Structures are given as C-alpha cells and as structure tokens.
Amino acid sequence: MSLIAEAPEFLQVFSDGTVKRFNPEISPPSLDSSKKYKSKDIIIDSSKPITGRIFIPNNIPPKKLLPLLVYFHGGGFCIGSTTWLGYHTFLGDFSVASQSIVVSVDYRLAPEHRLPTAYVDCYSSLEWIYENVKIEPFLRHADLSNVFLSGDSAGGNISHYVAVKAVQNNGFCPVKIKGVMLIHPYFGSEKRTEKEMEEEGFEEVRMNDMFWKLSLPEDSNRDFYGCNFEKDEVSESIWLKFPAIEVYVAGKDFLKERGVMYAEFVKKKGVKVVKVVEAEEEKHVFHVFYPESDATRLLQNQMSQFMERYLN
C-alpha cells in the first residue's frame, strides 16, 4: 500500500483506496444562551450520510421570520466540514450580523464520492429544509420565500450548481432562491489561466490539480461541466430566471481569475444582477482561517447587505 495523494495535515489517499483525513481544530455545537447565537447538529440523510449544522441568532422575536442561508463548505470536494472551528465561528457570527438562520451542509466527500455526488447531496438539503421547517425547532423562524445559497471555494462551485438545479426544477424546487453568493469559487478547465501558468509547479497549483484529480469522475478531465462551467448545457431560459449573484474574490488568490471569469460568463448569459467584490490584500478562504479578522467582518457585512437588497 503506497501513498498516492496528500494534502499535508489534511488528507492522505493510499493505493488500496484507503483515505485518511486529519481535521484541524473543530467546534461542537452550542446551546449556550450567553452567546449571541446557538447551533445544533442535524441529520439530513442518515443513509448516505449527509449531516449539517444550524445556526440561529439569540433573542428572535416570537413571530419574526428570518431569511435562510444554506452554506456549503470548501475543501476541493475532498476535505472540510461545518464542524471546523473556522466555519463554525464564521457562520455563527454571520447569523448574528445578517439576522438570518444558517444551515451549513456536510456533503459526502471525494475521492470516495466523486462529482456530481456533492451537487446531489447539497440539493437534497433544500428538500430536507422544506420537509422539516415545521418540525425542527431551529427552523421555525425560517422564511422559505427568502433563501440564499453560499459557499467558499468548492462550496462556491456547489452553490452555483445547486442554484442551476433549483431553477431547472422551476415550481418543483421546495424553496425560493433569492440570491447566490460565491466566495473564492473553485472552477477550472483544461486550459490554464494566466495566473495558473505563472505559478505552475507551485504548491497551491499542485494542490489544486490534485483535488480535481481526486474529485472529478473517472475518465473525465477538467473540462467536465462541474469544473468548467462553460461546458454545462444550460438553456437560455434558465439563465434569464437565475437569481442575483455576488462573487467574492481575494486579490492574493491565484483562483481570483476563475471567479472573475465566472461573473463575466453568467453576465453574458443574461443573469440580470452580477457583481464582483474584491478583498485586495487577502488570500484564498481567509474568512475560514481568520474568522474574526477585520476583513472577515467586512465580508460578513457585504454578504448581509446583498441579502437585504433581495428580501421580499
């Protein structure tokens, strides 16, 4: 048995198919009423399994309905969890800043579960929310007519494809998607961007290539639709019905170009509202590594303002 792929301190993949993951510091859910928010873990589908964590701000007025954010974590489709301390802190604080309910989804990971599994799992979270909104106490204030999708890196990618499926399902989607916020989205293609060519051979680009190799379907390449959004066959009518989009990019992230390219692509396709917001001095997923930084607070405010603009 030999080691065939490794993300130091996060992931090892062996020749017999064994996968070992090493989580960074994690946080348990908390019902501590002294904090500004509460959180609890949920089971979305025990057979797969798909789990999640819900965050709600404290002191919600009895009859108040709050917008709902469904969040998909990053990690190249291979690592990551809503239990990671960075995600827990960021999303708990965001629920307070935006006065929203947040459902963070733990989908099945590659290479054991290659794409499009993550898309199927994450869309199923919308169905779970609809089915449980009157049952789950943490959802009793959720307004399913004001639902937003977001995620970082691979989660930004996922939020796009979940939105596509939601629009394609038209009246059969159980919730109303009002906007999509992609944070440092993880896309690619067989053709490298200028920045990727400049940094080819550097650790970040090598890691990027490794995660795509582990997560794409067998016998496919980076022009698979889940990697290269330009290869997805989406009708013009879908783009015209697509919710508003805001794309957050980081100036020191070599994937910044991909985020800008995505925004330009969907704008040309006819999506009515598309905006790119840049954190010039920040790196990829800075909000996860530094969830209490000034830059993260600014990101939370920008996301909150985006949501406010599209509430009923």
N, C-alpha and C positions, 0 to 999 in steps of 0.2 A: 504493500500500500504506500503510495507516494503522494506528496503534496502537489496538487496541480494548479491551485489558485489561492492567493492570500491577500487579504486586506489587513495589514498589521494591526493588532489589538481589537479587531472586529470580526474577522471571518477567516476560516480555513476550509478548503474543499479538497478532498482526497480522491484518489483514482478509483476507489471502490464505491464512490457516491456518497460517502460519509461527509456531513457538513457540521462544523463546529462554529458556534457563534459566541463571541465574548462581549457581553453588554457593558457599556460604561455605567456610571452611577445611575441607578433607577430610583423612582419615587413611588411609594404606594399611594393609592387614592386616599383622600382625606375628607372626613365629615366634620372637621374642626370648625365650629361656628365662630371662633375668634379670628379666622382668616377672612379675606374678602370674597373667597369663593369656596365651593365644595366640589368634590369629584367622587365618582364611583365607577367601578369596572362593570362591563356588561358583556353578555354572550350574544353575539349576533347570529351565529350558526355553529352549534356545537359539533356538527358532523364533519366540519372541514378542517380545523375550526377557524372561525372569524370572531374576533373579540373587539372590544373598544373601551374607551373611557369617556364619560360625560362630565363636562364642567358647567357649573351654573354659578352666577353671582349670588351673593347672600342678599337677604332682605328684598326679595322681589315682591312687589305689592300683590295682594291676593288675586286680583282679576287681570293683572298685566300679562300681555302676550309679548314674547321676545323673539327677535329673529334667530334663526338657527344656522350655525356654521358647521358644515361637515368637512373635516380636515383629514388629509392623507399624508402620512409622514414620508420623508425621503429615505435614501439609502441605496440608490442604484437598483431598486427592486429586490435586493438581496439581504439587506440589514435594516435596522431601525425598528422602533417601537414607540407607541404612545406612552409607554411606561418610562422611557428615558427621561432623566431629570430635566434636560433642556426643553423637551417638548412639553412635559408636564407644567413647568414654570411658565413657558411662553403662552400656552393655551389657557391656563388658569388665569393669568393676568389679562389675556386678551378678552376673556369672557366678561371681566370687570370693565375694562376700558371701552368695550363696544356695547356693553349691556346686552349680551347675547348668550344663548346656550350653544355650547360647542360639543359636537360628537366627533371624537378622534378615533380613527379606524385602524385596527391591526389586521391587515390582509395577509394572505399566505405569501411566503417569500420564495424567490428563486435561489438556487437552481432546482430545488425540489419541485417548485411550481412555477414554471416559466410563463411568460406572457402568452395569451391575454388573461391569465388567471387573476392578476391583480385588478384588472378592469371589472371582471365579473363579480369578484368579491366586494369591491367598493360600491358598485351599483346596487348590490344586494343590501347594503347598509341603508340606502334610501327606502327600500321596501320594508326593512325592519323598523325604521323610524315611523313610517306610516302605520304599520300594524301595531306599534306599541305606544303611540303617542297618548292614548287614554289609559294605558296600563302602567307605564313606567313613571313613577313619581317625579323623576328628574326631567321628564319631558312635558309635564302638564302645563307649563307656560310657553311651550314651543308653538310658534306661528308657522305652519307648514305652507303658507302662501308667501312667506319671506325667507327662502332658503338660499344660502350661498355655499359655493364649493371653494375649497382652497387646499393648498399643499405645497411643500417645498421640494425642489429637485425632482426625484422620481414621482413624488406626490403631486407636484405641479403638472407633470405629464398626465398622471392619473386623473386629476381634476378636469382636464380638457376632455379626455375620452369618456368619462362619466357624463359630462355635460352633453357631448355628442349623442350618446345613447339616450339620455333623457329627452333631448329634442326629437330624436328619431321616433321615440315612443309616443310623442305628442300627448294626447289626452290620457295615455296609459301610464305615464310617469306619475308616481304617487305623490310627489311634492312639486312645488313651483320654484324652479331655479331662477333667481333674480340676477345673479352675477357670479363670475368666476375670477378668483384671484390666484394667479400662478406666481409662486415665489422661486426665483432662480431655476426655471423649469429645465428638466433634463430631457433633451431631444438630441438627435444625431442624424447621420446619413453616411453613406459610403464615401461621399466627397467631404473632405475635412474643410472646416472654416480656416480663414487666415490665421487666427489665433491658435487653433489646434495644430496647424502646420508649424508655426513658430515654436510651439512648446512640445512637439512630438518627441517622445523619449523621456520627457519629464514625468515625475511620479504621478501628478494629477491626471495627465492624459493616459498614462499606462493603466491607472486605476479605472478611469472612465471606460477604456477599451475592455478591461477585464469584466466589469459589471455588465456591459452589453453582451459579452460573450456568454456569460452565465445566465442571463435573463431572457434573451431572445429565443424564440422557438428553434428547435433543432433544424439544421439545414436552411436557416434563414440568415440574412445579413442585416447591416444597419440601414438598409432601405425597406425593411419591414415597416408596416404602417405605424406600429406602436413606437418606433424610433423616429422615423422620418414622416412627419405629419403631412408632407406634400403627397405622399403615396396613398393616403387614406381616401377611399372613394366616398365622398360626402356630397350629396346633391346640393344644388344651389338653394333650394327651398329651405334646407336645414340651416345654412349659414344666415339666411335672412331672418330666421326665427331665433338665432342664437342669443343668449343673454349677454349683458355687458361684460367686458373683460378688462382687467387691470393686470399688467405684468410687472413684477418687481425684479430688477436686475442689480447685480453688485459690480462696481467698477473694476474690482480686482479679481473677478471670477472669469476664468477662461471660457465658461459657458455663457457669458453675457451675450455674445453674438447670437447664440441659439434663441435666447429669449427675444431679442430684437427682431430676428428673422421670423419668429412665430407671430409676433404682433403685426408685422408688415404683411404676412401671409393672410391672416384672418381678416385684416382690414380690407385687403384687395378682394377677398371673397364676399364681402358685403356685410360683415358684422358692423353694426352701427356705431357702437361705442368701444373703442380700444385705446388704452393709454399705457405708456411705459413710464415707470418711475424708477429712477436710479439712485442707489446709495453709493456714491462715487468712491469712497475710501474703504469700502467693506469687501470681505471675501465671501465665498460660497457658504450659504446657510449660516451666516454669522449669528442669526437670531437663536439658533439651537445651541451654539457653543457659548454665546454670551446673552442669555435671555433677559438679563436685567440691565443691559447697556443702554446708553442714550440712543444709539442707532436702532436698537430693537424697539424702544419706546416710540420712536418716530414711525417705524414700520407699523406698529400696532395702531397708532393714530391714523396713518394713511389708510389702512385697511378699514378702520371704523368709519372714516369719512366716506369711503367708497360705498360701504353698506348703507349708510344713512341716505345717500343720494338715490338709492333704488328701492327703498322701503315703500310699501303701499301707503 
